[in-house]
Structures are given as C-alpha cells and as structure tokens.
Amino acid sequence: MELKQIESFVRVAELGSFTKAALALSIPQPLLSRHVRQLEVELHQNLLMRNGRGVTVTEAGLVMLEHGRGILHQVAVAQEELGSVRGALAGRVSIGLPPSLSKLVTVPLTMSFRQALPHAQLSLTEGFSVLMVESLRAGRLDMAVLYNPPPSPDLEMTVLHEDTLILIAGKKSQPLTPDTQLKDVVQLADLAKLPLIVPSRPNAFRLLIDTEMLRINCKPNIVLEIDGLNAILELVKEGLGYAVLPAYTLRNFAKPKDFTTHRVEKPKLMSQLMLVWSARRPMTATHKAAMQLTNEVVSQALQANG
C-alpha cells in the first residue's frame, strides 16, 4: 500500500469523480485510475462503484476513506515536524468548532492565524462534540473546541471558558399562567412548565439540560427540536416557545431587543468550553502556537459577547 494510492483514492472518493480528482492532483487520469485499482487489488475489496455520472463509495470504501484521511493527515504532521526543525512554523492545522461558536470566532480566528502563522494552513470544521471527539482520535482533527467533553485517557483538555445557560423568551411568548409573568430569576424546575425549543441530541446544551433536570427529578417540556441556534431564536421571537442557551448566542442575533432573558438558578446550568487534543499524537510547534492562538481568540470573543 503506497501513499500515492491512498491519496488518489481519497481524492476520488471526496470529489466523486476521477476527472475532478485528476485535476486536483495534477496527474493524468489513467495514472490515477491505476493507483486506485492497485489499492483495491491489494486490499481485495471494491472501494468505488463506477457509473456514468462519476463514482460512489462502497461500504468497504467508507472504512478506507476514514483511515486514509487519518493516514494522510499524520503524514502532513510528520512533514511539518521535520520542517519545524529548520525553525519554520508551517504545515496544516485542523481545528474543530461547535456550531454555536463557529459564527462568533471563525473570522477573528482566521485573521489572527494568518497574521501569526503566515506559512501555515488553517482548516476549520464545524460539528457536534461526539463527532469531533471521534475525529480527534482518528487524527482528522488536531484540536477541537468542545462543550462538556467527558474525561478520557486518550484526550488532553484545558478550560477556555465557563458559560451559564439562561432562559430566553420572546416578547410574544405566553406567560406561565394568564396572571403570572416570568421573573428575572427562575428555578430549573420551572423549565418543566415551559414549552422549550431545543437542539436535538447530541448537542452539548441539550445534553446538559436533560441531565441537570433529571438530577432534580424533572423532565423538560420539549415542543420542538431544531438544529440551528438562529432558527431556534426566530421561533422564540414569534412566541412559539422558549430557549435555554448561553447569553452570547442571543448577542449574535440581529434584533436582541425582541427577547427577554432570565437567569436559571437552583441549580445553575453551567457549561464548560474546553480546548481538546489527542494525548496519543505529537503536537508540533505550529500546533502549540495554534492552540495558544485559539485560546486567546475564543476567550476574547466570549468575554466581549458575554
């Protein structure tokens, strides 16, 4: 099994076309096809299904695609480490961000990265915590910003920020009862009485709400699951339910004055934002510089919007 065979297969699988992959790799298409076929022969598996419109990945191909991406990433890391011996902070750094934070930090992180590490390449990926943990372990991500990751012997982590989730209501939201308005501070048990619009599992905020309410023998009254924080806030604004999210998500909304916010107590909903990386893979000088940069950018963004 050769690296050129793995790289050829990965590019064809990702682009769904031998023609596009050949252009991306700047090699003749017959040579590309030969690389993929040699890999299939060596593995005794059909990795791709050819058709008139391109290719689709087989079940065996999906397995190989995941491993292939990890192998290519680790080769890039090794090349970067060798380059760092010469004193150059270069190479590729892949960072995972949660959807709730991506909009807030993508631009400042990219700008800071280009200024501080002009010879390095940045790759940002948005995803849920469970999927990003898998990518860290497989080597597809160098580091990730995650909410409430479970302790694990193969992961290192440091706290970036602690958030308190709040109850968010729209100006059109219905009161608890016709003669009762929401107070500035509500108890966690009160959430069982309110129609909540929440992200679906495995969103970290959803898991936190479910877990903490279970601890006090309550169950959230979930009327709608939406995977998109802006979409949730749009529905809350129209009075269709309530949201339980960090305050900074509301500050990203176009018209925050359309909402009222209420602290949740007894107990509070505390969420930890962590920077996480693999304990089993080496961190290069470029990775360490990117970690420090990510720490600073995320902390500053959340303090400014907290």
C-alpha positions as CSV (number, residue, x, y, z in Angstrom):
1,M,0.0,0.0,0.0
2,E,1.6,3.3,-1.1
3,L,0.8,6.9,-0.1
4,K,0.1,7.9,-3.7
5,Q,-2.5,5.1,-3.9
6,I,-4.2,6.3,-0.7
7,E,-4.2,9.9,-1.7
8,S,-5.6,9.1,-5.2
9,F,-8.4,7.0,-3.6
10,V,-9.3,9.7,-1.0
11,R,-9.5,12.5,-3.6
12,V,-11.7,10.4,-5.9
13,A,-14.0,9.4,-3.1
14,E,-14.2,13.0,-1.8
15,L,-14.8,14.6,-5.2
16,G,-17.0,11.7,-6.6
17,S,-15.1,11.9,-9.9
18,F,-11.9,10.5,-11.4
19,T,-11.7,13.6,-13.7
20,K,-12.0,16.1,-10.9
21,A,-9.6,14.2,-8.7
22,A,-7.0,14.0,-11.6
23,L,-7.2,17.8,-12.0
24,A,-6.9,18.4,-8.2
25,L,-3.8,16.2,-8.0
26,S,-2.4,17.4,-11.3
27,I,-1.8,13.8,-12.6
28,P,-3.1,12.0,-15.8
29,Q,-6.5,10.3,-15.2
30,P,-5.2,6.9,-16.4
31,L,-2.4,7.0,-13.8
32,L,-5.0,8.0,-11.1
33,S,-7.2,5.1,-12.1
34,R,-4.3,2.7,-11.9
35,H,-3.4,3.9,-8.4
36,V,-7.0,3.3,-7.2
37,R,-7.2,-0.1,-8.9
38,Q,-3.8,-1.2,-7.4
39,L,-5.1,-0.3,-3.9
40,E,-8.3,-2.3,-4.5
41,V,-6.4,-5.3,-5.6
42,E,-4.0,-5.1,-2.6
43,L,-7.0,-4.8,-0.2
44,H,-9.1,-7.4,-2.1
45,Q,-12.0,-5.0,-1.8
46,N,-14.0,-2.9,-4.3
47,L,-13.7,0.6,-2.8
48,L,-15.6,2.5,-5.5
49,M,-18.6,1.8,-7.7
50,R,-18.2,3.4,-11.2
51,N,-21.2,4.8,-13.0
52,G,-21.9,7.1,-15.9
53,R,-22.1,10.2,-13.6
54,G,-19.0,9.5,-11.5
55,V,-18.3,7.2,-8.6
56,T,-19.9,6.2,-5.3
57,V,-18.1,4.9,-2.3
58,T,-18.8,1.3,-1.2
59,E,-19.1,0.2,2.4
60,A,-15.5,-1.0,2.4
61,G,-14.6,2.3,0.7
62,L,-16.1,4.3,3.5
63,V,-14.0,2.4,6.0
64,M,-10.9,3.0,3.9
65,L,-11.8,6.7,3.4
66,E,-11.8,7.3,7.2
67,H,-8.4,5.6,7.6
68,G,-7.0,7.2,4.5
69,R,-7.8,10.7,5.7
70,G,-6.1,10.0,9.0
71,I,-3.0,8.5,7.4
72,L,-2.6,11.5,5.0
73,H,-3.1,13.9,7.9
74,Q,-0.4,12.2,10.0
75,V,2.0,12.2,7.1
76,A,1.4,16.0,6.8
77,V,2.1,16.3,10.6
78,A,5.3,14.4,10.2
79,Q,6.4,16.6,7.3
80,E,5.6,19.7,9.4
81,E,7.7,18.4,12.3
82,L,10.6,17.9,10.0
83,G,10.1,21.4,8.7
84,S,10.0,22.8,12.3
85,V,13.5,21.5,12.8
86,R,14.5,24.2,10.4
87,G,12.7,26.8,12.6
88,A,9.7,27.4,10.3
89,L,6.2,27.4,11.7
90,A,4.4,25.8,8.8
91,G,2.2,22.9,7.9
92,R,-1.6,22.3,8.3
93,V,-3.6,22.8,11.4
94,S,-7.1,21.4,11.6
95,I,-9.4,22.8,14.3
96,G,-13.0,21.8,15.1
97,L,-15.6,24.3,16.3
98,P,-19.1,23.8,17.7
99,P,-21.9,25.3,15.7
100,S,-22.9,27.6,18.5
101,L,-19.5,29.2,18.5
102,S,-18.4,29.0,14.8
103,K,-20.2,32.2,13.7
104,L,-18.6,34.1,16.6
105,V,-15.0,33.1,16.2
106,T,-14.4,31.9,12.6
107,V,-13.4,35.3,11.2
108,P,-11.2,36.6,14.1
109,L,-9.5,33.2,14.4
110,T,-8.8,33.1,10.7
111,M,-7.4,36.6,10.6
112,S,-5.3,36.0,13.7
113,F,-4.0,32.8,12.3
114,R,-2.9,34.4,9.1
115,Q,-1.1,37.2,10.9
116,A,0.6,35.0,13.4
117,L,1.3,31.9,11.3
118,P,1.5,33.1,7.7
119,H,3.3,30.0,6.4
120,A,0.8,27.6,8.0
121,Q,-2.5,26.3,6.5
122,L,-5.7,26.5,8.6
123,S,-8.6,24.1,8.3
124,L,-11.8,24.8,10.3
125,T,-14.5,22.2,10.7
126,E,-17.9,22.7,12.3
127,G,-19.6,19.8,14.1
128,F,-21.1,18.3,17.2
129,S,-18.9,17.3,20.1
130,V,-19.4,13.5,19.7
131,L,-18.3,13.6,16.1
132,M,-15.3,15.9,16.7
133,V,-14.1,13.6,19.5
134,E,-14.0,10.7,17.0
135,S,-12.1,12.9,14.5
136,L,-9.6,13.8,17.2
137,R,-9.0,10.1,17.9
138,A,-8.8,9.2,14.2
139,G,-6.3,12.0,13.6
140,R,-8.5,14.0,11.3
141,L,-8.5,17.0,13.7
142,D,-5.5,18.3,15.6
143,M,-7.6,20.1,18.2
144,A,-11.3,21.0,18.9
145,V,-13.2,23.4,21.0
146,L,-15.9,21.3,22.7
147,Y,-18.6,21.8,25.3
148,N,-18.5,19.5,28.3
149,P,-16.4,16.7,26.8
150,P,-16.3,13.5,29.0
151,P,-12.9,12.8,30.6
152,S,-10.8,10.3,28.6
153,P,-7.3,8.9,29.0
154,D,-6.6,9.5,25.3
155,L,-7.6,13.2,25.3
156,E,-5.9,16.2,26.8
157,M,-8.0,19.3,27.6
158,T,-7.9,22.7,29.1
159,V,-10.8,25.0,30.1
160,L,-11.3,28.0,27.8
161,H,-14.5,29.5,29.3
162,E,-17.4,28.7,31.6
163,D,-20.9,29.6,30.5
164,T,-24.1,29.9,32.4
165,L,-27.1,28.9,30.3
166,I,-30.1,31.3,30.6
167,L,-33.8,31.2,29.7
168,I,-34.6,33.2,26.6
169,A,-38.2,34.4,25.9
170,G,-39.7,36.3,23.1
171,K,-41.7,39.5,23.6
172,K,-44.7,37.5,22.2
173,S,-44.1,34.5,24.5
174,Q,-47.1,33.4,26.6
175,P,-46.7,33.8,30.4
176,L,-46.7,30.8,32.8
177,T,-50.3,31.5,33.6
178,P,-52.6,34.3,32.4
179,D,-51.8,36.3,35.6
180,T,-48.1,35.3,36.1
181,Q,-45.2,36.8,34.3
182,L,-41.7,35.3,34.2
183,K,-39.4,36.7,36.9
184,D,-35.8,37.8,36.2
185,V,-34.7,34.6,38.0
186,V,-36.4,31.3,37.5
187,Q,-35.7,27.9,39.1
188,L,-34.6,25.0,37.0
189,A,-37.7,23.1,37.9
190,D,-39.8,25.9,36.3
191,L,-38.5,24.8,32.9
192,A,-40.7,21.7,33.1
193,K,-43.7,24.1,32.9
194,L,-42.5,25.9,29.8
195,P,-42.6,24.8,26.1
196,L,-39.0,24.6,25.2
197,I,-37.4,24.7,21.7
198,V,-34.1,22.9,21.9
199,P,-31.4,21.4,19.7
200,S,-31.5,17.7,19.2
201,R,-29.1,15.3,20.7
202,P,-26.1,15.1,20.8
203,N,-25.9,18.9,21.1
204,A,-24.0,19.7,24.3
205,F,-26.6,22.3,25.6
206,R,-29.4,19.8,25.1
207,L,-27.5,17.1,26.9
208,L,-26.8,19.5,29.8
209,I,-30.4,20.5,30.1
210,D,-31.6,16.9,30.1
211,T,-29.0,15.7,32.6
212,E,-29.4,18.5,35.1
213,M,-33.2,18.4,35.1
214,L,-33.0,14.6,35.6
215,R,-30.9,15.2,38.7
216,I,-33.9,17.1,40.3
217,N,-36.4,14.6,39.1
218,C,-37.8,16.8,36.4
219,K,-38.3,16.4,32.6
220,P,-38.1,19.3,30.1
221,N,-41.2,20.1,28.2
222,I,-39.8,19.9,24.7
223,V,-42.2,21.0,22.0
224,L,-39.7,21.3,19.1
225,E,-36.2,20.2,18.2
226,I,-34.3,22.4,15.8
227,D,-30.6,22.0,14.9
228,G,-29.8,25.7,14.3
229,L,-29.5,28.3,17.1
230,N,-30.6,31.2,14.9
231,A,-33.7,29.2,13.8
232,I,-34.5,28.4,17.5
233,L,-34.3,32.1,18.3
234,E,-36.5,33.0,15.3
235,L,-39.2,30.7,16.7
236,V,-38.8,32.0,20.2
237,K,-39.1,35.6,18.9
238,E,-42.5,34.6,17.4
239,G,-43.7,33.3,20.8
240,L,-43.7,29.6,19.8
241,G,-41.6,28.6,22.8
242,Y,-38.6,29.3,25.0
243,A,-34.9,28.6,24.6
244,V,-32.2,27.7,27.1
245,L,-28.8,28.8,25.7
246,P,-25.7,30.9,26.6
247,A,-26.2,34.6,26.5
248,Y,-23.7,35.1,23.7
249,T,-25.9,33.2,21.2
250,L,-28.5,35.9,21.6
251,R,-26.0,38.7,21.0
252,N,-25.3,37.2,17.6
253,F,-29.0,37.7,16.7
254,A,-30.0,40.6,14.5
255,K,-32.5,42.1,17.0
256,P,-31.7,41.1,20.6
257,K,-34.3,43.6,21.9
258,D,-37.0,41.2,20.7
259,F,-36.2,39.0,23.6
260,T,-36.1,38.9,27.4
261,T,-33.5,36.9,29.4
262,H,-33.9,35.2,32.7
263,R,-31.3,33.6,35.0
264,V,-31.8,30.0,35.9
265,E,-31.0,29.1,39.5
266,K,-31.3,26.1,41.9
267,P,-29.2,24.8,40.3
268,K,-27.5,26.8,37.6
269,L,-26.8,25.3,34.2
270,M,-23.0,25.6,34.0
271,S,-21.3,24.6,30.7
272,Q,-17.5,24.3,30.3
273,L,-15.9,25.2,27.0
274,M,-12.7,23.1,26.6
275,L,-9.9,23.0,24.1
276,V,-9.2,19.3,23.4
277,W,-6.5,17.5,21.6
278,S,-5.2,13.9,21.4
279,A,-2.9,12.6,24.1
280,R,-1.5,10.0,21.7
281,R,-0.3,12.2,18.9
282,P,2.6,14.5,18.9
283,M,2.0,18.3,19.0
284,T,4.3,20.2,16.7
285,A,5.5,23.8,17.4
286,T,2.9,25.0,14.9
287,H,0.1,23.1,16.7
288,K,1.2,24.6,20.0
289,A,1.2,28.1,18.6
290,A,-2.3,27.5,17.1
291,M,-3.5,26.2,20.5
292,Q,-2.4,29.4,22.2
293,L,-3.9,31.5,19.4
294,T,-7.3,29.6,19.6
295,N,-7.3,30.0,23.4
296,E,-6.8,33.8,23.1
297,V,-9.3,34.4,20.3
298,V,-12.1,32.3,21.8
299,S,-11.6,33.8,25.3
300,Q,-11.6,37.4,23.9
301,A,-14.7,36.7,21.7
302,L,-16.7,35.3,24.6
303,Q,-15.7,38.0,27.0
304,A,-16.8,40.6,24.5
305,N,-20.1,38.9,24.0
306,G,-20.7,37.5,27.4
